[in-house]
Amino acid sequence: MDYTAHKIDASIAIDGNIEKEIWKKANWSNRFVDMVTGEPGMYNTQTAILWNDLHLYIAFKVEEPFVEAKLTERDSIIFLENDLELFIDGGDCYYELEVNAGNCVYEVFFIWKDAYKKGGRFDIPEFDVHGDRAYTFGGDYDRNGATFWKGTHPRGIRWAFTGYDLPGLKTAVQVQGTLNNNKDIDQGWTLEVAIPWTSLVHLANGRSIPPTSGDVWNLFLGRFQKLMAGGKELHPHPAMALNSHGFYDTHLPEKWSSVCFKSN
């Protein structure tokens, strides 16, 4: 097990402040590691997860000497900047959330094409493949030759619903420094996320909502860091995560962190 999330009786007001007493008592992770090699991440990043009968709560604290966030329009391609990312695996589907230090949010709901059947549980107006914001997606890597159409994952193509908004999602950021002013050195930034369990119905995959003590969900908890050198942006952006994947690809649910929800 990669992380144990403990149940709480209280609710948490989402304002980006992780100095609340409830977060001080939470089970904070170790420093995130390089997503490929497993070596310690270049900047400190940690997460903590709490839950009650109504909400899943996730907090991040990020060391960042130059806190930047230029993208402000919702569902901008946030991973082009420094960001924090949360993925939740639902077996035949998964959810992606990205947030930058300006609290700009990007959301996508993915459904594996082999699981999307006419008249099936995903064939509902919410996931209309004919919508103007529904796309096919083969994974993070460029495709060529034998993988041109389906990407490199054994399950192949996913439907990506970029117009999806998780019902009841709340996010909030606090910056320990000055946003978009690199003339000084910042401490970093913090993020709080609250997700109603009822909004995860499509991701439950047979599990109870809220969880039963001992239930395990696979989550990706990660961070991408934009770096500039000599006036040029370095690619790929360094990726840090709770656990190493061995691959530079976030879209591998089988590689994500296993999170056990405990009620005591």
Secondary structure, DSSP 4 states (H G I P E B T S, - for coil): --EEEEE-SS----SS-TTSHHHHTS-PPPPPEETTT-PBPSS-EEEEEEE-SSEEEEEEEEE-SS------STT--GGGSSEEEEEEE-SSEEEEEEE-TT--EEEEEEEEGGG--TTSTT-SGGG-TTSTTEEEE--SS---GGGTTT-SSTT--EEEETT---TT-EEEEEEES-TT-TTS---EEEEEEEEEGGGGGGG-TT--SSPPTT-EEEEEEEEE---EETTEE-SSPPEEESS--SSS-S--GGGSEEEEEE--
